[in-house]
Amino acid sequence: METDISIRLTTLGHPQRLAVFRLLMRRYPDRVPAGELAQALDIKPSTLSAYLSALMQAGLVTQDRIATSLQYSIAMAAVNQTFDYLFNDCCRGRPDLCAPAPFARSPMTQPKYNVLFICTGNSARSIFAEAILRKEAGDRFNAYSAGTLPRSELNPFALDVLRAKGHDISDLSSKNVNVFTGPDAPAFDFVFTVCNQAANEECPAWSGQPVSAHWGMPDPVKATGTDAEKSLAFQGAYGALANRIKLFTALPIASLDRMSLQKAVDQIAQSPSEI
């Protein structure tokens, strides 16, 4: 056991191997193609291959072949084993010394939870999520959305879907994620990325370490074809997010500890697109 842990820590001691590991953690439980990793981190494919090989040898990353693509994901059992060892052996299981404050705190029981949805353009998917959560459970949640590279206006197809579904769109707007990093910004309890590109980027370190998850899905803005075909792509994105948000709002948040809650929101990412 100690040998395995030592190898894992040594492997993560390399800054760029650590960067690959951190990106895959942000994308968990996704399997990410090697080409996407190389592009997101600006690493040559040959160099990335060496980093991934080292991470796999350490047992921290798994590889799957999907058709002709090699895809990679976090080996979460090994990661948990590593942290368990550090906490139980090195820290002697003392939460007062080693456990980060968010993990040591009791379940969240405040009257209303703040939730932020992030994508790149903040013109469709994250806007859908914000509007759906407000409509589904606005009495329990404050919903917000933002983009890492926000567009100047909301996508017209997205607005058509929201109007058809009976949403109030008067307060919806595209905004930069930096809007929510100042001293007057709300303290978030949950942060969800809903597009792969946003999850690949380094987002701000949110104060209080909110529960976070990646609920990635295809970008309907990239749909091609007739207007009817494009509209169908937006309807699909809306339906997938509506399903996930219904599962999220059904969680007994006040009775779950942080680790159970994290596992639950990660599992929602694997839910089907329709109920």
Steps between C-alpha positions, in 0.01 A plus 500: 500500500767751601692430179189569291430825685861612465491438123173694466628798695826501304306487174282794602808695605565585136314825417371397157400150607313668785332730245377197302374339821319819607329539163378139510375558854300801380353288223424199721319270430553572128742312279702764315673443163877547497473763228267711712738478796794606285309795357362617834841488669705604197722192526655316208330161440825309548568677829142449617530129423796475737310683775192280459716188502654605833157575649369162385803318640432671833141375483348849500360501146330238282503469122217381275488461124176632354499418128832648382536745790696448821312658789608556858327536833585517868538171687295629789540191719879548500465874563272434797739236628784752484312767691375245753858391563622856547215583735486179704870419516690828468240711683388218730141566399488837673258732318603788723846483343457380143145513369418813297227705665231426236540126558488532875187711510153365564249454216374818337179615661462864397155611380614565142798370300697701245571313175720614210497343153800566275560448129715679247260737324224522764249528217316165510585205729584690819212738431267200465625363833452833679146541366400138572624508859319826567176357368535156660610603849545875528378487858798281597775621267645822365609420144775681310693441178816636340748438220876483475475677162144633502325603182350846467144366481301187568447251219164560328426126473557468875264787568235341278522176701475684832196700387331182377563336838344790687814655652536863595801617297495865603787465752720267296824636354842385391773592748863422581581261782720772653179681598467243778852526643482839674440566870130570441439179303280232653668209678422193291397166643510325160691571177430296186676518164270402214748503212832323455696807399406687817592196710837482326581855601629618835200662666527717812562337835159553656498604864359238731578221252147432370393156385582486130437265209532484125171450315641532150292457186528587130474866406171561314644826364724287276203318344475527122224446248157653472348719769284204601809282546674771701192547715496126569857520633399776742194301609728205573738707710209649693354154566830358622552787741139489620548133586820561693358796688191303601729230641707767676204674661370163622818440706456517880778761520451591865542137612806410288861550604729666248652177364159341445378817332805511274445140395134574427568798273771304318252219437249747356753571223446141381122526493318449169389804305134424551294382796 
